[in-house]
Amino acid sequence: MMGAVLKQTGSAAATMPIWARVVGEVVAKHTRPIRWEGKALVIRCDGEAWRQALEPERVALSKKMAASLGEKAVTIILEVAK
């Protein structure tokens, strides 16, 4: 339910506290949710190294975010800050 409400705003910034809890303080300092694309939550990473480090964990992070948001499915998309 909460996920649906957050998606309606179009902004993913409101999910930052949840994201930080899921990934931990260190990773959260270098990554942040920036927007929703349907059921996909786009995460901006501070560099390619951070994106590569999170890539193997993407599915597990997607499941944790879905559970935290009360959603059936969330897909994490990682992109590098420009």
N, C-alpha and C positions, 0 to 999 in steps of 0.2 A: 504494500500500500504506500509506504513512504517513498519508494522508488518512483511510483507513478506520479506522485505529487511533485517530486523533484524534477522529473522529466518534463512536466508541463511548463516549467519556467524556462526550459531550453538551456539554462546554465547548469554546469556541473560543479560550480564552485561550492555549492552548498553541501556537496558530498565530501569535501576535503577532510572534515573530522573523521568520517567513516574510513576514508582512504588511508589516513594516517594511522588509524587503529589497526587496519588490515596489514599494512606494509611495514609499520614501525617508523619511529621518529627519523632515523637517518635517511631512509629511502624517501620518506615524505618531504624531506628538505630539498630533494633533487627531482621530484616528480609531482605533478598535480593534475587533477581532473579539470578538463577545460570545456568539454561540450558533450552532449548526447547526439548520437546519430542512430535513431531508432532505439534498439536495445543495446547498442554499443556505446560504451563509455570511453571517450578518447582521453588518454593520459599523455601529457607533455612531459618529456624527459629532458634534463639539462644538457644532455649530450648523447652521442651514439653509444658510449660505454655504458651509460645507465640503461638505455633501451636494450642493448644486448644482454645486460645482466638480468633484466626482468623478463625477457622473452621466454626462457624455459619455464617460468612461473606463471605465465599469462593465464593458462586455463585454471590453475588453482586459485589465482587472484580473482578471476571472473566468478568462480563459485562462491568465494568468501564475500565478495561484494554483493552478489545476488542474495545470499543469505542475510547479510546485514541490512539490505534495502527491502527485504520482503518480496523480492522478485523471483520469478521462476528461472529467468535467464538474464545474464548480463554478459556481454562480450567485451573484453578489454582490448582496445586498440592502442598501441604504443607509437608515439611519434616524437621526433626530435625537435627541440625548440630551434627556431630559426634566428 
